[in-house]
């Protein structure tokens, strides 16, 4: 196959897979993402390595599970020895830049140990992490946090140049509404979610990041690039600019997905998460109905801007040699299963959209089709490596290239299960359950018919996805299902044991070690030297 020259890697933050019309939402129309699906391959069963921003993205960028790369939560640095997209593609001449969110934290201790800082070229790349710096913006800038980070934000500088005054227009305009007497009403509070943001739509975060992506692509000219356009929305604060704030009303909402049975003797960990403030709030009458117009409007806004970006790529001729990937870092419960946020392993949280448009003729066989193969976030790095012709790194990468699937070829040994995990040591749930910081761990393995969740120190969860696709009935503590739990536990253990931890030597080098022992004079177990000619 010919090599892909450019990659547009689009990620929306906290976007559920079922809130796109091409994935079946009956009222939220996303014609431009649908158009991408018509021109590419839509994966119906894509899963993230963790239903939390930071560890999920670390797996997207490294091609390795959370169990392996170690960045288990948002504030946990990615170890300095981990390679990311830029490290794999840059030697092949591909500039790899981020526009928007990464949610990654640099390993400053590791950098200091090696005498590196962010003012050096290599230190800058490591702190980004591995992306060439362009417009990184992790999208959470309340006043106190922004001040703690030094008060600087490019988006704020740009907003001030557009006439928005104040130290933090991100907080006071882009993510706030206005009361009847002109008072500023923060978008952080869910009761304000259905208000229009105090900002023109074309000055909002989604519009700004799309503009910056176009500027980066234009600046690259004919040189190859990967642009990670990482939208900050529809992640909270849930607030959208007009006209997107009230496009959707009760008639367009999907019914809440929960059962009273879930609250009858629930798994202790699930029970603790249902009792968090965000879950209790989303379970109250009217909260979900207030948030959904903003959540859905933010998705529609992303779709509209992507439509203009796709049109521009076609007008400039860049679409002919650009692979386009659209996905999300995790979902959002939105009140389903009596939960808010994400964190656990129901489909609403751990399953994401994934659409890939490959412009090469070899992908014509799957254009406009849907794949039911189990795919994971870690599959994108090996896919990008194969597509661009960069050197393979099978001794590090734990995902598999999706290129055969795009050609209509499913390998006979393709995976039959998917893995996800969480480190919940940073949540109040850990204190509720009286756990130490290394004990708050959970792992999910999902097959065609079953989903098994292992919580360290607690009973497991088990769902029969054939009889109970809604995941309302937890069978994990029922004696008659102990054999199935053990079977799934063994499958989980096998997956964890398959991790790639010999990352500093390739498989070929490992195989070559034995061949070099004799020539280096390493003699083990021989009685005597064999005479020549004997």
N, C-alpha and C positions, 0 to 999 in steps of 0.2 A: 504494500500500500504506500501511496505517497504520504509525505509528512504533513501534519497540520502546522500551519504557520502561527496562528493566533488562537487564543482561548479567552472567551468572556465567561468568567466563572461567577455567576450571580447567586447570592444567598440572601434570603429574607429571614429576619430574626423572629422566632417564635410563631412561625406560620404553620398551621395544621395542614396536613395533606388533603383533608376533605373540605377545605374552604377555597377551592378553585373549581370553576365550572367543568374543566376537563377531567377532574376527579369526582364529579358527581354532585357538586352543590347545586341545588335546584334554583336558587335565586341570585347568588353572587356570581355575576358574569365577569369572566376574565378573558376577553376575546384574544388578547395579544399573547398571553401565556398559552392559551388554547392553540393559537396559530403556531407557536413554537412546537407544541406537541404534534401538530399535524405535519410538521416538517422534520420531526425527529422521532425518537423512541421515548415513550413514557413508561417509567418503571412504577408498577403498582404496589410493589412491596419493598420499599426502601426504608432502612432503619438506621438510626444514629447510634454511635458507640456509648453515648451518655445523654440523658435528657436534661442537660444543663449546658448553658452557652459555652463556657471555657473549655471543659474537657471534650465536648462534642467537636468544637472547632479544632482543638489540638489534634484530634484524630483525623478530621478532614484534611488538615495541613501536613500531617506526618505520615499518613497511611498506616498508622499503628493504633492498637487498642489502648484504652486508658490504662489498663493493667500493665501495659508495656511502657508507654511514654511518661506516666507518672504525674501529669498535670491533672489531678483528680477533681479540681473544682476551680471556680473563677479566679481566686487569688493565689492559686498554687502555680509557681513558675514552671515553665517548660524547661527541663534540664538542658544545659548548654550543649550537651553532646547530641541532642536529637536534631535530625535533619528535617527540613520542611520543604515545601514546594519549590521555593526559590533556590534552595541548595541543589535540588535535582535538575532544575531546568536552566539555571543561570549558566553552567558550563557549556550548555548547548546553544548559548547566544540569546536566550529568551529573557527579556526584562519582565520581572514578576512583581507587580505592584498591587497594593490594596487601596481601594477607595471605600472608606467606611469602616465597619467594625471588624475586629479580630478577637477582642476580649482576652488576649493573651498577655501574660505577665513575664517580663524578661527575668532570666536567672542572674540577678545582679551579684549574688555571692560567687557564682561560678565565673562571671565576667571579671570580677575583682581579683579572683585567684589567678587568672591568666593575664592580669594587667590590662584589661580591656575596659573601655568606657564608650558612651554613646557618641562621643565626638570623633571617634575613629571610624573608618569605613566599615571594617568588619564588626565593630561593636554596634554600629548603627543597624546593620543587617540583623544581627543576633537579637537585638532588642525589639525588632519589629513584627513578628519573629520570622526572619528569613525573607521577608518581602522587601523589595526596594521601596524606600520611603516615598510616599506621594501625598496621600490624604487619609491618614489613619484617624478614625473618630469612633470611639467605642460607644458613643451615644447616650451616656448617662452623666449629666453635668449639673446636678443641683448645686446651689451656691456654696455650701460647705465643702463638697467634694472638689468642685472646681478650684476653690481657694487653696485647698490642700495640695492640689496638683500644680499650683503656681499661677492659676488664673488665665492661662493662655489657651485659646481655642480658635482655630482658623475660621470655623463656621461663625463664631461670634464676631470676629473681625469683619467678615464679609457682611453679616447682618447689619453691623453698625454703618458700613459703607452704603447700605441700602436705606438708612434712615432710622433703624431701630436703636433706641438709646438705652444706656444702662451698662452695668458691669457684666450682665449675663442675660442677653436677649434669648439665648436658648431656653432658659428657665422661664422668663417673663413673657415671651411672645410665642415661640415655637411650641412650647409645651404648657401653655396656660390659656384659659378662657377669660371671659370678662363678665362681671356681674351687672345687674341693672343700673347700678350707680357708678359704673366704671371701675369697680374694684377688680384686682387680679385674682382669679380663681385657679389654683394650681391643678394641672392635669394629673399630678400624683394622686389626688383623691378621686376615687372611682365615681363619686356622685357628680363630678364635673365632666365625665367622659363624653357626654352627648353635646357639649358646647363646642362651637367652632373655635379652633386655635386662633390666637390674636396675631395672625400672620397671613400674608398673602400666600396663596397656594404655591406660586412659582418661587417663593422664598423659603419654603418648608424644607425639612431635612431630605425627604425623598427627591424633591426637585433639585436640590443642591448637589446631592451625591450623583445623580444622573448627569448633571452638567459637568461635574468634575471628572467623571468617567470618560465623557466625550472629549474633554480637554486632554486627558492623558493619552487616549487613543490617537487623537490628532497629532499630539507632540511626537509620538513614536514614528510617524511617517511610514516608511516601508520596512522598518526593523520589526522583528518578531516580538510578541508580547503575550503575557497573561495578565489580564485585568480582573482582579477579584473585586467586583462591585458588590459590596456587602451592605445591604440596606439595614438601617437601624430599626425600622418599623416592620410589622405591626406590634413589636414589643412595647410594653408599657414604658412611659406613661401613655395610656390609651386616650389619645386626643388627636383629632384630625382637623385640617383646615377646611374651610368652606370651599367648594360645595360638598365635600366628601363626608362631612360630619353627620349629615341627616339623609343620605341617599337610601338608607335601609331602615325599615320599620318592622314591627312585630310580625307582619305577614311574610317577611322574608327570613325569619330566624328558623334555624333547625331546632327541633324539640330538644330539650335538655336530656342528656343520656345518663340516667342514674336510676337506682332502685333502692327502695327502703330496705331490701334484704341485705344490701351491702353494709348496713349499720348494725346488723344483728350478729354479735360476736365476731367482729372483724379481726383480721390479722393484726397483732399489736403495732407493727410499724405502719401499716395502712391506717389504722385507727389514729395514731399520733399525727400523721400527715393530714387526715381529715379534720383534726382539731386545731390546726394552725390558724392564725388570724386570717390569712388570705383565703383559705378554704371555707372557713365559717362565713366570711363576708360573701363569697361567691355563691354560697348555698342559701343566702337570704333572698326573700322575695324582692324582685325588681332590680337587683344588682346586675345580673347577667344581661337583662333587657336594656340597661343603661349603657353597658360597656360594648355590646355587640354592634351598634351602629358605627362606633369609632373603629372597632377592630375590622369590620368588613369594609368600611370606607377606606381605611389605610391600605388594605389589600387592593382594592379597586384603583387607588391612586398609584400604587406601584405598577399595576398592569398598564395603566394609561401611559406612564412615563417609559415603561419598557417598549410599548408600541412605538413611541417616537424614536427611541434609541434603535430599535430594530429597523425602522424605516431609514434612519440615517446611515446605518451600516450598509443597507442595500444601495442607497443613493451614492455612497462613496466607493462602492465596489468591494468593501472589506468583508462583506458577508460571504463572499466566494471562498475565502481561505480562513474563516473564523469558526471554530467550534464554540457553540453556546451551551452552557450548562446552567440549569435553574434548579435550586433546591432550598432547603431550610435547615437550621441547626437543631431544631426540635419543635414540638408542637405546643399546645396550650389547652389546659383542661376546660377553661371557661365555664366552670360549674359542673361539668360532667363528672360522674363518680364522686360527687360531693367535694370536688377539689378545685382549687385555683392554681395558677402557675403550671409547673411541669413536674419534674423530679422523679416521679414513679413511672411504671412501665406499661400502663394501659396504652392502647393504640393511639389515643388522642395525644399522647405525650411523646412517644418514642418513634412513631412512624412519620415519615416526611415525604413531600413530593420530590421527585427527581425526574427531570426531562433533559435529554441530551440531543442536540442537533449537530450532527456531523455532516459537513457539506460535501464530503468525498463520495464518489460514485459507489464505492463499496458498501455504503450505508443505505443505499436506495432500497434494499430488500426489506428494511424495517421501518421505512419512513411512514409516519402516521399510525404506527401500531403500538400495542401495549405488551410489555413483558411482565410475566408473573414470577420471574426468578427472584429469589431472595438476594438482595444487594445491601451493602453497608456503606457507611461514610468512608471507611478506609479504602474503598475501591477506586476513589477518584484519583489519588496520587499515581498509582500504577497505570491508570487509564491515560492520564496526561503524559506520563513518561513514554508510554507506547505510542501515543498519537503524535508526539513531537520528535520521536526518534532519540530521546535522551537515553543514556546508558541504564540498563535495568539494575535493580537493587533488591533482588529477591531475598537476600539474607537479612534485610531490614524490614521490608514491607510485608504487612500481614494481610493486606487486601489483595484483590485480584482485578486485573484489567477487565473493564467492561467492553473493550473493543470487539471481542468475539460476539457478544450479544448484539452489538450494533450491526454486525454483519449478518445476523440471523443464525449464528452458530452457538448453540449452548453446549459447552463441554460436558461430557458424560459425568465428570466428577464435580460438577458445580455444587456449591454448598446447599445443604438441606435444612439449615437452621441459621439464626442470627443471634448476635450477642449484644447486650448493653449492660451498663453498670453505673452505680452512683456511690459517691462518698458523701454521706449526709452528716458528717461530723460538724459542719458549719451551721447547722440549723438547730432551732430550739427543740426539734424532735429528739436530738441526741440527749439533751438534758431531761426531757420527759421520760425517756426510756432508760435513763441512768447509765449511759454508755461512755466509755473512754473514747478519746479522739481517733484511735485506730480500729475501733470495733464497729463503727457506724458504716457498714458496707452492705451493698445489695447488688445482686447480679441476676440478669434475665437471660434465659435461652428460650427461643421460640422456634418451633417446628411448624410443619403444615397444619397439624391438628392440635398441638398442645403449647401452652406457655407456662414456664416454670420460673419462679422467682425465689432465689435463695437470699435470705437475710441472715447475716452472721449473728448467731446467738438466739435466733428466733425461729419459729416454725416457718416452713416455706409457703408460698402461694402456688396454686396449680389451677389452670383453667383449661377446660375442654372446649376448644375453639369451634368444634363441629356442632356440639349440642348447645353451646353457650357463647356465640360469637360476640355478645355484648360484654363479656367478662364480668358478669354480675355474681356468679357463684364460685366461690373459692373452695376448691376441693383439697387444699394442701394439708389439712389436719384430719381428713377422714381416713380411718384405718384401711378401708378397702382400696384406697388409692396410693398406699405406701409403695407398692411395687412400681407404679408409674413415676412417683416422685423419685425413687432411687434410680430408675432408668434415666430420667431427665437430669438428675444430679450428676450421674456419670458422664452424660453428654456435656454438661457444663464443665466438668473437670477436664475432660479431654480437650475442650476448646481452650481453656486457660493454660493447659500444658503445651499447647501448640504455639505459644508466644515465641517471637523471635528475639531472644536475648543475647545471641552471639552476633552483635552488630558491628564489630570492628574487624571481622574477617569474612570474606565471601565464602560461599559454599565450595567454589572451585579451589580456593586456597586450602580449605579444610581437606578436600580430597587429595590435594597434592602433597600434603605434609608427609604421608607415609612413603611416597615415592622418593623423597629427598633424604630419608634417614640414612640409607647406606652411603650415598655420595658424600654425606657430611661426616661420616665416620661414627655414626651413632649405632652401636652394636649391642643388642639386648637379647640375652638368652642363648647365644651360640656357644658351642663347646670349644671349637677350634676353627682356625682359618682354613678354608678349603683351598688346596693347592691348585694352581692353574693347570688345566688339562685333566684334572682328576674326574 
